[in-house]
Amino acid sequence: MFEIEKIREDFPILEREINGYPLVYLDNAATTQKPKQVIEAIVDYYENHNANVHRGIHTLSEEATSMVENARLKIARFIGSNDEKEIIFVRNASEAINLVMYSWGEKNIGKGDEVVVSLMEHHSNLVTWQMLCQKKGAVLRVVDVDEGGEIRMRGGEKREFQGVRVMSLEQTLGGKTKLVAITAVSNVLGTVNPLEKIVKMVRAKTKAKILIDGSQSVPVMKTEVGKMGVDWLVFSGHKMLGPTGIGVLWGRREILEEMPPFLYGGDMIGQVELGKSEWNELPWKFEAGTPNMAGMVGLGAAVDYLEDLGMNEVWKHEQDLVAYALEKIKGKAEVYGTGDYKKRAGVVTFNLPGIHAHDTAQVLDGFGIAIRSGQHCGAPVVESLGEMAVARASVYVYNTRAEIDYLIDKLVEVKKVFRKR
Ligand SMILES: Cc1ncc(COP(=O)(O)O)c(C=O)c1O
């Protein structure tokens, strides 16, 4: 049962006042707040169990190791994997994408090969592949986004944008495609991409590997990696109630087994001699050095919290708020992306005519409202809207319809400050 007032009591930061007003936190696509269950799990780890993992024989080290490995198991189950060895702990989604790029990409992408991304990628899933393609003489192909903020699946005109030809997914795919790296949900437009259709088309037309950026989808939707038919999924703990500095790379075991290590050092080795070394087994092959143990434990607690709420309920709540917000903001601001809430996660991106997004965000902050403004690490897609900056309100499990009403009311105040109607 989704009891919003009870949920809110779990988040100490929601008691804060900002500029004399109760905090209305609508910047969840950037990072989410933490419930006391997560904070307490981290405190408990440091107060009672802290020791280095996988190497000590003493009690504390064994406790810490078992807490960390237990968190791994929970996370595997949470995303629908029945093999916890497929869960690699990293710092965040960006590091997970870089891991795949340096490990798999360096080995498998060569001159003339093609990597497909979309125009709506976060910089993490764009720049990383741009760099690899430049280094290897490979070609970066970009899937266009239509006027409704959706991936263009087939047909249509190819067009030039920022000196690059962008086109439908179908037009990007071919015999040279080695990788398709695409987001499940856009952090700028909120669009929920039709992954099933995308995967089907990629599999039918290519032998490419598929990487899904789940940074915005894993926190809000039930994820079933076993059914997705993809090769890698990346996400960050801090966007799903967990602490910062911990993220996940999930990969299919056969592929992870073939990939060389990304970082070298302690814990990732099996055997070491002066002249040669062998690697540890999965997942530790990719986890060099002392990991973020408290982060892993904290993310495990975040997963417990979300599972208690139920991911289907979380998604329902997200949909309720985004439908409500889209309806309420109609006629009051220019809203970007699809107007069909069913195709949209809880992200509402808008501008008030004639007012810069930063100005909007600053005036709203004066009323205790936290939204994000700017390019949202998605400069190309923002510029494709014909804007240099947009404002973004994004919701999560503790947000309410009353907060949306408050935001909409205060947009009127923003217009007054800048003498706009
Ligand atoms: C869609 C998407 N991908 C990747 C990232 C990068 O996440 P992190 O900064 O945690 O690495 C973000 C963060 O905003 C995102 O929204």
The ligand as an SDF file (V2000), in Angstrom:
LIG
                    3D

 16 16  0  0  0  0  0  0  0  0999 V2000
   19.8420    8.8470  -18.3730 C   0  0  0  0  0  0  0  0  0  0  0  0
   21.0720    9.0500  -17.5470 C   0  0  0  0  0  0  0  0  0  0  0  0
   22.1830    8.3730  -17.8470 N   0  0  0  0  0  0  0  0  0  0  0  0
   23.3110    8.5060  -17.1430 C   0  0  0  0  0  0  0  0  0  0  0  0
   23.3780    9.3430  -16.0710 C   0  0  0  0  0  0  0  0  0  0  0  0
   24.6520    9.4480  -15.3240 C   0  0  0  0  0  0  0  0  0  0  0  0
   24.4950    9.0880  -13.9990 O   0  0  0  0  0  0  0  0  0  0  0  0
   25.6930    9.3120  -12.9820 P   0  0  0  0  0  0  0  0  0  0  0  0
   25.9520   10.7910  -12.9680 O   0  0  0  0  0  0  0  0  0  0  0  0
   25.1690    8.8200  -11.6960 O   0  0  0  0  0  0  0  0  0  0  0  0
   26.8360    8.5380  -13.5100 O   0  0  0  0  0  0  0  0  0  0  0  0
   22.2560   10.1020  -15.7160 C   0  0  0  0  0  0  0  0  0  0  0  0
   22.3170   11.0850  -14.6110 C   0  0  0  0  0  0  0  0  0  0  0  0
   21.6820   12.1200  -14.6680 O   0  0  0  0  0  0  0  0  0  0  0  0
   21.0680    9.9390  -16.4700 C   0  0  0  0  0  0  0  0  0  0  0  0
   19.9520   10.6080  -16.1620 O   0  0  0  0  0  0  0  0  0  0  0  0
  1  2  1  0
  2  3  1  0
  2 15  2  0
  3  4  2  0
  4  5  1  0
  5  6  1  0
  5 12  2  0
  6  7  1  0
  7  8  1  0
  8  9  2  0
  8 10  1  0
  8 11  1  0
 12 13  1  0
 12 15  1  0
 13 14  2  0
 15 16  1  0
M  END
$$$$
